[in-house]
């Protein structure tokens, strides 16, 4: 095979054009922006050291290396998460209108509830589903990533779709403006301690998952089901404090930012269907919030991308 020599200037152009896509793939694979950036940095190091004249398809090479590193991380992460205290939830991405240039494209595939479902897939299933169904890569390309035949990758994707469809995952309202208004009502009810108002916003069978990583004493370590159970937990978590609840956009969907004394102490992602909140995902592990900043202004703008 004849390879076209690639100049350094060409490799820089290729890297700049592909980096955002690699970050998006890695975040969907890992559920952590910090881990995604670490993976992409490692890919950059390998790309810089590679014999570029021997790379026939640089963008494809970059995707392949990124996905393989993510698969390796997912395999090792499974062992670590067996000792994780309580539910493990993804690292949230909060919209900040003072810095609108998000590297992560905020769509349904990165909403917290969807990432939670993706956690139930095997690393190979997750890679195949994300690369094919989200990024539209052909199975022939994906086969090189996961080390399977194209036909086997088709089966992986089919199995992933079936598991996603059969999981108790939320079906999101298409009316994002209405969902944002529900989030605003949720924030008001939590800030004022109005249990009745909060309960009225919750689906009777709402599921609550709260990720504190063991940092918050008394935080639930199992899923909480039912409006009458979830509402008191949310109200009680910040009772007798000056916590503020700011409606915002979390991973492209409705959510609430909880701040205390100018520090973000929790991010709450909401799934809304038929006017009611069906899933509440609260992330209070400070390790997953350190990268966030409080948006400028009053934090009430909620229009998603």
Phi and psi in degrees as GROMACS dihedral restraints (atoms count N, CA, C in turn):
[ dihedral_restraints ]
;  ai    aj    ak    al  type     phi  dphi    fc
    3     4     5     6     1   -92.3    20    10
    4     5     6     7     1   130.1    20    10
    6     7     8     9     1  -107.1    20    10
    7     8     9    10     1   140.9    20    10
    9    10    11    12     1   -84.2    20    10
   10    11    12    13     1   121.5    20    10
   12    13    14    15     1   -56.8    20    10
   13    14    15    16     1   141.1    20    10
   15    16    17    18     1  -114.8    20    10
   16    17    18    19     1   122.3    20    10
   18    19    20    21     1   -76.8    20    10
   19    20    21    22     1   160.8    20    10
   21    22    23    24     1   -57.8    20    10
   22    23    24    25     1   -40.8    20    10
   24    25    26    27     1   -63.3    20    10
   25    26    27    28     1   -35.5    20    10
   27    28    29    30     1   -64.8    20    10
   28    29    30    31     1   -44.0    20    10
   30    31    32    33     1   -63.8    20    10
   31    32    33    34     1   -36.5    20    10
   33    34    35    36     1   -64.8    20    10
   34    35    36    37     1   -42.9    20    10
   36    37    38    39     1   -62.7    20    10
   37    38    39    40     1   -43.9    20    10
   39    40    41    42     1   -60.9    20    10
   40    41    42    43     1   -45.8    20    10
   42    43    44    45     1   -62.4    20    10
   43    44    45    46     1   -45.1    20    10
   45    46    47    48     1   -61.2    20    10
   46    47    48    49     1   -40.2    20    10
   48    49    50    51     1   -73.6    20    10
   49    50    51    52     1   -25.9    20    10
   51    52    53    54     1  -101.4    20    10
   52    53    54    55     1   -16.5    20    10
   54    55    56    57     1   -59.4    20    10
   55    56    57    58     1   -43.2    20    10
   57    58    59    60     1   -62.4    20    10
   58    59    60    61     1   -40.8    20    10
   60    61    62    63     1   -63.0    20    10
   61    62    63    64     1   -39.7    20    10
   63    64    65    66     1   -64.4    20    10
   64    65    66    67     1   -40.9    20    10
   66    67    68    69     1   -61.3    20    10
   67    68    69    70     1   -41.7    20    10
   69    70    71    72     1   -65.6    20    10
   70    71    72    73     1   -41.4    20    10
   72    73    74    75     1   -63.6    20    10
   73    74    75    76     1   -47.7    20    10
   75    76    77    78     1   -64.8    20    10
   76    77    78    79     1   -39.3    20    10
   78    79    80    81     1   -65.2    20    10
   79    80    81    82     1   -42.5    20    10
   81    82    83    84     1   -66.2    20    10
   82    83    84    85     1   -29.9    20    10
   84    85    86    87     1   -75.1    20    10
   85    86    87    88     1   -39.5    20    10
   87    88    89    90     1  -106.4    20    10
   88    89    90    91     1   -22.7    20    10
   90    91    92    93     1    71.2    20    10
   91    92    93    94     1    18.8    20    10
   93    94    95    96     1  -143.0    20    10
   94    95    96    97     1   122.4    20    10
   96    97    98    99     1   -67.9    20    10
   97    98    99   100     1   -36.9    20    10
   99   100   101   102     1   -63.4    20    10
  100   101   102   103     1   -46.1    20    10
  102   103   104   105     1   -66.2    20    10
  103   104   105   106     1   -37.4    20    10
  105   106   107   108     1   -62.1    20    10
  106   107   108   109     1   -42.8    20    10
  108   109   110   111     1   -66.4    20    10
  109   110   111   112     1   -36.4    20    10
  111   112   113   114     1   -63.6    20    10
  112   113   114   115     1   -43.2    20    10
  114   115   116   117     1   -62.9    20    10
  115   116   117   118     1   -46.2    20    10
  117   118   119   120     1   -66.2    20    10
  118   119   120   121     1   -33.9    20    10
  120   121   122   123     1   -63.9    20    10
  121   122   123   124     1   -40.4    20    10
  123   124   125   126     1   -64.7    20    10
  124   125   126   127     1   -38.9    20    10
  126   127   128   129     1   -62.1    20    10
  127   128   129   130     1   -41.4    20    10
  129   130   131   132     1   -61.1    20    10
  130   131   132   133     1   -42.3    20    10
  132   133   134   135     1   -61.9    20    10
  133   134   135   136     1   -43.8    20    10
  135   136   137   138     1   -68.3    20    10
  136   137   138   139     1   -38.5    20    10
  138   139   140   141     1   -65.1    20    10
  139   140   141   142     1   -39.5    20    10
  141   142   143   144     1   -66.3    20    10
  142   143   144   145     1   -31.7    20    10
  144   145   146   147     1   -91.3    20    10
  145   146   147   148     1    -9.0    20    10
  147   148   149   150     1   -73.8    20    10
  148   149   150   151     1   157.0    20    10
  150   151   152   153     1   -81.2    20    10
  151   152   153   154     1    92.5    20    10
  153   154   155   156     1   -62.2    20    10
  154   155   156   157     1   -27.9    20    10
  156   157   158   159     1   -68.0    20    10
  157   158   159   160     1   -12.8    20    10
  159   160   161   162     1   -99.5    20    10
  160   161   162   163     1     1.8    20    10
  162   163   164   165     1   -98.5    20    10
  163   164   165   166     1   110.7    20    10
  165   166   167   168     1   -73.9    20    10
  166   167   168   169     1   -35.4    20    10
  168   169   170   171     1  -132.0    20    10
  169   170   171   172     1    84.3    20    10
  171   172   173   174     1   -55.6    20    10
  172   173   174   175     1   -46.8    20    10
  174   175   176   177     1   -59.5    20    10
  175   176   177   178     1   -41.6    20    10
  177   178   179   180     1   -65.0    20    10
  178   179   180   181     1   -37.9    20    10
  180   181   182   183     1   -61.5    20    10
  181   182   183   184     1   -43.9    20    10
  183   184   185   186     1   -63.7    20    10
  184   185   186   187     1   -43.1    20    10
  186   187   188   189     1   -64.4    20    10
  187   188   189   190     1   -43.0    20    10
  189   190   191   192     1   -61.9    20    10
  190   191   192   193     1   -47.2    20    10
  192   193   194   195     1   -65.6    20    10
  193   194   195   196     1   -42.0    20    10
  195   196   197   198     1   -59.3    20    10
  196   197   198   199     1   -49.1    20    10
  198   199   200   201     1   -65.8    20    10
  199   200   201   202     1   -38.8    20    10
  201   202   203   204     1   -64.7    20    10
  202   203   204   205     1   -41.6    20    10
  204   205   206   207     1   -63.6    20    10
  205   206   207   208     1   -38.1    20    10
  207   208   209   210     1   -65.7    20    10
  208   209   210   211     1   -41.4    20    10
  210   211   212   213     1   -60.6    20    10
  211   212   213   214     1   -43.0    20    10
  213   214   215   216     1   -59.8    20    10
  214   215   216   217     1   -42.5    20    10
  216   217   218   219     1   -66.1    20    10
  217   218   219   220     1   -40.0    20    10
  219   220   221   222     1   -62.6    20    10
  220   221   222   223     1   -39.8    20    10
  222   223   224   225     1   -64.8    20    10
  223   224   225   226     1   -41.8    20    10
  225   226   227   228     1   -74.3    20    10
  226   227   228   229     1   -30.1    20    10
  228   229   230   231     1   -67.3    20    10
  229   230   231   232     1   -30.7    20    10
  231   232   233   234     1   -60.5    20    10
  232   233   234   235     1   -39.5    20    10
  234   235   236   237     1   -68.0    20    10
  235   236   237   238     1   -41.6    20    10
  237   238   239   240     1   -65.5    20    10
  238   239   240   241     1   -36.5    20    10
  240   241   242   243     1   -74.9    20    10
  241   242   243   244     1   -13.6    20    10
  243   244   245   246     1   -66.1    20    10
  244   245   246   247     1   -24.2    20    10
  246   247   248   249     1  -104.5    20    10
  247   248   249   250     1     5.1    20    10
  249   250   251   252     1   -70.0    20    10
  250   251   252   253     1   138.2    20    10
  252   253   254   255     1   -83.0    20    10
  253   254   255   256     1   115.3    20    10
  255   256   257   258     1    81.4    20    10
  256   257   258   259     1  -174.0    20    10
  258   259   260   261     1   -64.6    20    10
  259   260   261   262     1   144.5    20    10
  261   262   263   264     1   -99.4    20    10
  262   263   264   265     1   122.3    20    10
  264   265   266   267     1  -118.5    20    10
  265   266   267   268     1   155.7    20    10
  267   268   269   270     1   -64.7    20    10
  268   269   270   271     1   162.0    20    10
  270   271   272   273     1   -76.1    20    10
  271   272   273   274     1   122.1    20    10
  273   274   275   276     1   -78.0    20    10
  274   275   276   277     1   155.4    20    10
  276   277   278   279     1  -116.6    20    10
  277   278   279   280     1   117.9    20    10
  279   280   281   282     1  -107.2    20    10
  280   281   282   283     1   131.1    20    10
  282   283   284   285     1   -63.7    20    10
  283   284   285   286     1   133.3    20    10
  285   286   287   288     1  -129.6    20    10
  286   287   288   289     1   107.9    20    10
  288   289   290   291     1   -68.6    20    10
  289   290   291   292     1   -16.1    20    10
  291   292   293   294     1   -79.7    20    10
  292   293   294   295     1   -12.3    20    10
  294   295   296   297     1  -140.7    20    10
  295   296   297   298     1    74.8    20    10
  297   298   299   300     1   -78.7    20    10
  298   299   300   301     1    -3.4    20    10
  300   301   302   303     1   -83.1    20    10
  301   302   303   304     1    71.5    20    10
  303   304   305   306     1   -69.4    20    10
  304   305   306   307     1   137.0    20    10
  306   307   308   309     1   -78.4    20    10
  307   308   309   310     1   -29.6    20    10
  309   310   311   312     1   -90.7    20    10
  310   311   312   313     1   124.7    20    10
  312   313   314   315     1   -72.8    20    10
  313   314   315   316     1   121.4    20    10
  315   316   317   318     1   -91.7    20    10
  316   317   318   319     1   102.4    20    10
  318   319   320   321     1  -138.7    20    10
  319   320   321   322     1  -173.2    20    10
  321   322   323   324     1   -62.3    20    10
  322   323   324   325     1   -26.5    20    10
  324   325   326   327     1   -71.6    20    10
  325   326   327   328     1   -12.6    20    10
  327   328   329   330     1  -112.9    20    10
  328   329   330   331     1     4.0    20    10
  330   331   332   333     1   -62.9    20    10
  331   332   333   334     1   143.8    20    10
  333   334   335   336     1   -53.3    20    10
  334   335   336   337     1   -43.8    20    10
  336   337   338   339     1   -61.9    20    10
  337   338   339   340     1   -37.4    20    10
  339   340   341   342     1   -68.9    20    10
  340   341   342   343     1   -42.2    20    10
  342   343   344   345     1   -63.2    20    10
  343   344   345   346     1   -33.4    20    10
  345   346   347   348     1   -62.7    20    10
  346   347   348   349     1   -42.0    20    10
  348   349   350   351     1   -65.9    20    10
  349   350   351   352     1   -41.2    20    10
  351   352   353   354     1   -61.4    20    10
  352   353   354   355     1   -26.4    20    10
  354   355   356   357     1   -63.4    20    10
  355   356   357   358     1   -21.0    20    10
  357   358   359   360     1   -81.7    20    10
  358   359   360   361     1   -10.3    20    10
  360   361   362   363     1   -83.9    20    10
  361   362   363   364     1   157.5    20    10
  363   364   365   366     1   -70.9    20    10
  364   365   366   367     1   159.1    20    10
  366   367   368   369     1   -54.6    20    10
  367   368   369   370     1   -40.5    20    10
  369   370   371   372     1   -67.8    20    10
  370   371   372   373     1   -40.4    20    10
  372   373   374   375     1   -63.8    20    10
  373   374   375   376     1   -43.8    20    10
  375   376   377   378     1   -64.1    20    10
  376   377   378   379     1   -45.0    20    10
  378   379   380   381     1   -61.7    20    10
  379   380   381   382     1   -45.7    20    10
  381   382   383   384     1   -64.5    20    10
  382   383   384   385     1   -45.0    20    10
  384   385   386   387     1   -62.2    20    10
  385   386   387   388     1   -47.2    20    10
  387   388   389   390     1   -65.6    20    10
  388   389   390   391     1   -46.1    20    10
  390   391   392   393     1   -68.4    20    10
  391   392   393   394     1   -36.3    20    10
  393   394   395   396     1   -89.1    20    10
  394   395   396   397     1   -53.4    20    10
  396   397   398   399     1   -78.4    20    10
  397   398   399   400     1   -28.2    20    10
  399   400   401   402     1   -96.4    20    10
  400   401   402   403     1   -46.8    20    10
  402   403   404   405     1  -101.9    20    10
  403   404   405   406     1    -0.1    20    10
  405   406   407   408     1    61.2    20    10
  406   407   408   409     1    33.3    20    10
  408   409   410   411     1   -81.1    20    10
  409   410   411   412     1   146.0    20    10
  411   412   413   414     1   -71.2    20    10
  412   413   414   415     1   154.7    20    10
  414   415   416   417     1   -64.2    20    10
  415   416   417   418     1   -27.0    20    10
  417   418   419   420     1   -63.0    20    10
  418   419   420   421     1   -38.4    20    10
  420   421   422   423     1   -71.9    20    10
  421   422   423   424     1   -42.7    20    10
  423   424   425   426     1   -64.4    20    10
  424   425   426   427     1   -32.4    20    10
  426   427   428   429     1   -57.9    20    10
  427   428   429   430     1   -36.5    20    10
  429   430   431   432     1   -69.5    20    10
  430   431   432   433     1   -28.5    20    10
  432   433   434   435     1   -73.1    20    10
  433   434   435   436     1   -50.0    20    10
  435   436   437   438     1   -94.1    20    10
  436   437   438   439     1    -4.2    20    10
  438   439   440   441     1    71.0    20    10
  439   440   441   442     1    33.6    20    10
  441   442   443   444     1  -124.1    20    10
  442   443   444   445     1   171.8    20    10
  444   445   446   447     1   -77.3    20    10
  445   446   447   448     1   159.4    20    10
  447   448   449   450     1   -56.1    20    10
  448   449   450   451     1   -38.5    20    10
  450   451   452   453     1   -64.9    20    10
  451   452   453   454     1   -40.6    20    10
  453   454   455   456     1   -64.0    20    10
  454   455   456   457     1   -35.8    20    10
  456   457   458   459     1   -67.1    20    10
  457   458   459   460     1   -36.3    20    10
  459   460   461   462     1   -60.6    20    10
  460   461   462   463     1   -40.2    20    10
  462   463   464   465     1   -68.3    20    10
  463   464   465   466     1   -38.1    20    10
  465   466   467   468     1   -60.7    20    10
  466   467   468   469     1   -45.3    20    10
  468   469   470   471     1   -64.2    20    10
  469   470   471   472     1   -41.7    20    10
  471   472   473   474     1   -63.7    20    10
  472   473   474   475     1   -42.5    20    10
  474   475   476   477     1   -64.8    20    10
  475   476   477   478     1   -39.6    20    10
  477   478   479   480     1   -63.3    20    10
  478   479   480   481     1   -45.5    20    10
  480   481   482   483     1   -60.7    20    10
  481   482   483   484     1   -40.8    20    10
  483   484   485   486     1   -64.5    20    10
  484   485   486   487     1   -42.7    20    10
  486   487   488   489     1   -67.3    20    10
  487   488   489   490     1   -37.3    20    10
  489   490   491   492     1   -66.8    20    10
  490   491   492   493     1   -43.6    20    10
  492   493   494   495     1   -67.1    20    10
  493   494   495   496     1   -32.0    20    10
  495   496   497   498     1   -88.6    20    10
  496   497   498   499     1   -10.9    20    10
  498   499   500   501     1   -73.7    20    10
  499   500   501   502     1   152.7    20    10
  501   502   503   504     1   -75.4    20    10
  502   503   504   505     1    56.1    20    10
  504   505   506   507     1   -88.6    20    10
  505   506   507   508     1   150.1    20    10
  507   508   509   510     1   -71.4    20    10
  508   509   510   511     1   151.3    20    10
  510   511   512   513     1  -106.7    20    10
  511   512   513   514     1   117.8    20    10
  513   514   515   516     1   -79.7    20    10
  514   515   516   517     1   141.7    20    10
  516   517   518   519     1   -63.7    20    10
  517   518   519   520     1   139.8    20    10
  519   520   521   522     1   -80.6    20    10
  520   521   522   523     1   -18.4    20    10
  522   523   524   525     1   -84.8    20    10
  523   524   525   526     1    88.0    20    10
  525   526   527   528     1   -67.6    20    10
  526   527   528   529     1   -30.6    20    10
  528   529   530   531     1   -64.2    20    10
  529   530   531   532     1   -41.8    20    10
  531   532   533   534     1   -67.0    20    10
  532   533   534   535     1   -40.7    20    10
  534   535   536   537     1   -60.5    20    10
  535   536   537   538     1   -37.4    20    10
  537   538   539   540     1   -65.8    20    10
  538   539   540   541     1   -36.6    20    10
  540   541   542   543     1   -67.3    20    10
  541   542   543   544     1   -36.4    20    10
  543   544   545   546     1   -62.9    20    10
  544   545   546   547     1   -41.4    20    10
  546   547   548   549     1   -62.4    20    10
  547   548   549   550     1   -38.8    20    10
  549   550   551   552     1   -64.0    20    10
  550   551   552   553     1   -40.4    20    10
  552   553   554   555     1   -65.7    20    10
  553   554   555   556     1   -37.2    20    10
  555   556   557   558     1   -60.8    20    10
  556   557   558   559     1   -45.5    20    10
  558   559   560   561     1   -62.3    20    10
  559   560   561   562     1   -43.5    20    10
  561   562   563   564     1   -62.6    20    10
  562   563   564   565     1   -44.4    20    10
  564   565   566   567     1   -63.5    20    10
  565   566   567   568     1   -40.9    20    10
  567   568   569   570     1   -67.7    20    10
  568   569   570   571     1   -42.1    20    10
  570   571   572   573     1   -69.1    20    10
  571   572   573   574     1   -33.8    20    10
  573   574   575   576     1   -91.0    20    10
  574   575   576   577     1    -5.8    20    10
  576   577   578   579     1    72.8    20    10
  577   578   579   580     1    27.4    20    10
  579   580   581   582     1   -89.2    20    10
  580   581   582   583     1    92.0    20    10
  582   583   584   585     1   -62.9    20    10
  583   584   585   586     1   -40.4    20    10
  585   586   587   588     1   -63.4    20    10
  586   587   588   589     1   -45.8    20    10
  588   589   590   591     1   -63.7    20    10
  589   590   591   592     1   -38.9    20    10
  591   592   593   594     1   -67.8    20    10
  592   593   594   595     1   -44.0    20    10
  594   595   596   597     1   -59.0    20    10
  595   596   597   598     1   -37.5    20    10
  597   598   599   600     1   -65.9    20    10
  598   599   600   601     1   -23.4    20    10
  600   601   602   603     1   -85.7    20    10
  601   602   603   604     1   -15.2    20    10
  603   604   605   606     1   -94.0    20    10
  604   605   606   607     1   139.3    20    10
  606   607   608   609     1   -62.4    20    10
  607   608   609   610     1   140.9    20    10
  609   610   611   612     1   -54.1    20    10
  610   611   612   613     1   -30.3    20    10
  612   613   614   615     1  -102.5    20    10
  613   614   615   616     1    23.9    20    10
  615   616   617   618     1   -52.5    20    10
  616   617   618   619     1   143.9    20    10
  618   619   620   621     1  -110.3    20    10
  619   620   621   622     1   133.6    20    10
  621   622   623   624     1  -117.0    20    10
  622   623   624   625     1   128.8    20    10
  624   625   626   627     1  -121.6    20    10
  625   626   627   628     1   130.7    20    10
  627   628   629   630     1  -128.1    20    10
  628   629   630   631     1   114.9    20    10
  630   631   632   633     1  -102.0    20    10
  631   632   633   634     1   106.2    20    10
  633   634   635   636     1  -109.8    20    10
  634   635   636   637     1    -9.6    20    10
  636   637   638   639     1    60.9    20    10
  637   638   639   640     1    20.4    20    10
  639   640   641   642     1    82.4    20    10
  640   641   642   643     1     4.8    20    10
  642   643   644   645     1   -85.4    20    10
  643   644   645   646     1   -17.9    20    10
  645   646   647   648     1  -113.9    20    10
  646   647   648   649     1   108.3    20    10
  648   649   650   651     1   -58.0    20    10
  649   650   651   652     1   135.1    20    10
  651   652   653   654     1    85.1    20    10
  652   653   654   655     1    -4.5    20    10
  654   655   656   657     1   -67.0    20    10
  655   656   657   658     1   140.4    20    10
  657   658   659   660     1   -58.4    20    10
  658   659   660   661     1   137.9    20    10
  660   661   662   663     1  -105.3    20    10
  661   662   663   664     1     1.9    20    10
  663   664   665   666     1  -131.8    20    10
  664   665   666   667     1   164.8    20    10
  666   667   668   669     1   -61.6    20    10
  667   668   669   670     1   142.5    20    10
  669   670   671   672     1  -112.0    20    10
  670   671   672   673     1   131.6    20    10
  672   673   674   675     1  -119.1    20    10
  673   674   675   676     1   139.6    20    10
  675   676   677   678     1    98.1    20    10
  676   677   678   679     1   138.0    20    10
  678   679   680   681     1   -60.1    20    10
  679   680   681   682     1   -36.4    20    10
  681   682   683   684     1   -71.9    20    10
  682   683   684   685     1   -15.6    20    10
  684   685   686   687     1   -97.7    20    10
  685   686   687   688     1   -40.2    20    10
  687   688   689   690     1   -71.3    20    10
  688   689   690   691     1   -43.4    20    10
  690   691   692   693     1   -58.0    20    10
  691   692   693   694     1   -50.0    20    10
  693   694   695   696     1   -61.7    20    10
  694   695   696   697     1   -33.8    20    10
  696   697   698   699     1   -64.5    20    10
  697   698   699   700     1   -44.0    20    10
  699   700   701   702     1   -65.1    20    10
  700   701   702   703     1   -43.4    20    10
  702   703   704   705     1   -68.0    20    10
  703   704   705   706     1   -42.6    20    10
  705   706   707   708     1   -71.7    20    10
  706   707   708   709     1   -22.8    20    10
  708   709   710   711     1   -60.8    20    10
  709   710   711   712     1   -33.6    20    10
  711   712   713   714     1  -125.9    20    10
  712   713   714   715     1    24.6    20    10
  714   715   716   717     1   -64.1    20    10
  715   716   717   718     1   143.4    20    10
  717   718   719   720     1    63.2    20    10
  718   719   720   721     1    29.3    20    10
  720   721   722   723     1  -126.4    20    10
  721   722   723   724     1   171.0    20    10
  723   724   725   726     1   -99.5    20    10
  724   725   726   727     1    32.2    20    10
  726   727   728   729     1   -62.8    20    10
  727   728   729   730     1   141.1    20    10
  729   730   731   732     1  -107.6    20    10
  730   731   732   733     1   141.9    20    10
  732   733   734   735     1  -116.2    20    10
  733   734   735   736     1   110.0    20    10
  735   736   737   738     1  -109.4    20    10
  736   737   738   739     1   115.3    20    10
  738   739   740   741     1   -63.6    20    10
  739   740   741   742     1   138.6    20    10
  741   742   743   744     1  -155.5    20    10
  742   743   744   745     1  -170.8    20    10
  744   745   746   747     1  -109.2    20    10
  745   746   747   748     1   122.5    20    10
  747   748   749   750     1  -115.7    20    10
  748   749   750   751     1   117.7    20    10
  750   751   752   753     1    51.1    20    10
  751   752   753   754     1    38.9    20    10
  753   754   755   756     1    82.7    20    10
  754   755   756   757     1    -0.9    20    10
  756   757   758   759     1  -123.9    20    10
  757   758   759   760     1   176.7    20    10
  759   760   761   762     1   -67.2    20    10
  760   761   762   763     1   145.0    20    10
  762   763   764   765     1  -166.8    20    10
  763   764   765   766     1  -177.1    20    10
  765   766   767   768     1  -140.2    20    10
  766   767   768   769     1   136.8    20    10
  768   769   770   771     1  -102.5    20    10
  769   770   771   772     1   127.3    20    10
  771   772   773   774     1  -106.0    20    10
  772   773   774   775     1   121.9    20    10
  774   775   776   777     1  -121.6    20    10
  775   776   777   778     1   149.1    20    10
  777   778   779   780     1  -142.9    20    10
  778   779   780   781     1   120.1    20    10
  780   781   782   783     1    54.9    20    10
  781   782   783   784     1    40.5    20    10
  783   784   785   786     1    77.4    20    10
  784   785   786   787     1    11.0    20    10
  786   787   788   789     1  -120.4    20    10
  787   788   789   790     1   138.0    20    10
  789   790   791   792     1   -74.7    20    10
  790   791   792   793     1   119.8    20    10
  792   793   794   795     1  -110.5    20    10
  793   794   795   796     1   -13.8    20    10
  795   796   797   798     1  -163.4    20    10
  796   797   798   799     1   149.4    20    10
  798   799   800   801     1  -124.8    20    10
  799   800   801   802     1   129.0    20    10
  801   802   803   804     1  -116.6    20    10
  802   803   804   805     1   122.3    20    10
  804   805   806   807     1  -101.3    20    10
  805   806   807   808     1   137.4    20    10
  807   808   809   810     1  -121.4    20    10
  808   809   810   811     1   138.7    20    10
  810   811   812   813     1  -109.6    20    10
  811   812   813   814     1   126.2    20    10
  813   814   815   816     1  -117.6    20    10
  814   815   816   817     1   130.8    20    10
  816   817   818   819     1  -141.2    20    10
  817   818   819   820     1   132.2    20    10
  819   820   821   822     1    54.2    20    10
  820   821   822   823     1    36.5    20    10
  822   823   824   825     1    83.0    20    10
  823   824   825   826     1    -0.6    20    10
  825   826   827   828     1  -123.3    20    10
  826   827   828   829     1   153.7    20    10
  828   829   830   831     1   -84.4    20    10
  829   830   831   832     1   118.2    20    10
  831   832   833   834     1   -98.3    20    10
  832   833   834   835     1   -25.6    20    10
  834   835   836   837     1  -139.0    20    10
  835   836   837   838     1   133.5    20    10
  837   838   839   840     1  -120.9    20    10
  838   839   840   841     1   119.7    20    10
  840   841   842   843     1  -116.9    20    10
  841   842   843   844     1   108.4    20    10
  843   844   845   846     1  -103.6    20    10
  844   845   846   847     1   125.2    20    10
  846   847   848   849     1  -114.0    20    10
  847   848   849   850     1   110.8    20    10
  849   850   851   852     1  -120.2    20    10
  850   851   852   853     1     2.7    20    10
  852   853   854   855     1   -66.8    20    10
  853   854   855   856     1   113.7    20    10
  855   856   857   858     1   -59.6    20    10
  856   857   858   859     1   -25.5    20    10
  858   859   860   861     1   -64.8    20    10
  859   860   861   862     1   -25.7    20    10
  861   862   863   864     1   -94.5    20    10
  862   863   864   865     1    -1.6    20    10
  864   865   866   867     1  -113.9    20    10
  865   866   867   868     1    -7.6    20    10
  867   868   869   870     1   -62.6    20    10
  868   869   870   871     1   -26.1    20    10
  870   871   872   873     1   -82.9    20    10
  871   872   873   874     1    -6.0    20    10
  873   874   875   876     1   -90.5    20    10
  874   875   876   877     1   151.7    20    10
  876   877   878   879     1  -127.0    20    10
  877   878   879   880     1   149.8    20    10
  879   880   881   882     1   -70.9    20    10
  880   881   882   883     1   127.8    20    10
  882   883   884   885     1   -60.4    20    10
  883   884   885   886     1   149.7    20    10
  885   886   887   888     1   -66.0    20    10
  886   887   888   889     1   157.5    20    10
  888   889   890   891     1    83.3    20    10
  889   890   891   892     1  -158.4    20    10
  891   892   893   894     1   -91.1    20    10
  892   893   894   895     1    -1.5    20    10
  894   895   896   897     1    75.2    20    10
  895   896   897   898     1    13.9    20    10
  897   898   899   900     1   -94.8    20    10
  898   899   900   901     1    -7.9    20    10
  900   901   902   903     1   -74.6    20    10
  901   902   903   904     1   130.5    20    10
  903   904   905   906     1  -130.2    20    10
  904   905   906   907     1     8.4    20    10
  906   907   908   909     1   -68.3    20    10
  907   908   909   910     1   119.0    20    10
  909   910   911   912     1   -73.1    20    10
  910   911   912   913     1   168.9    20    10
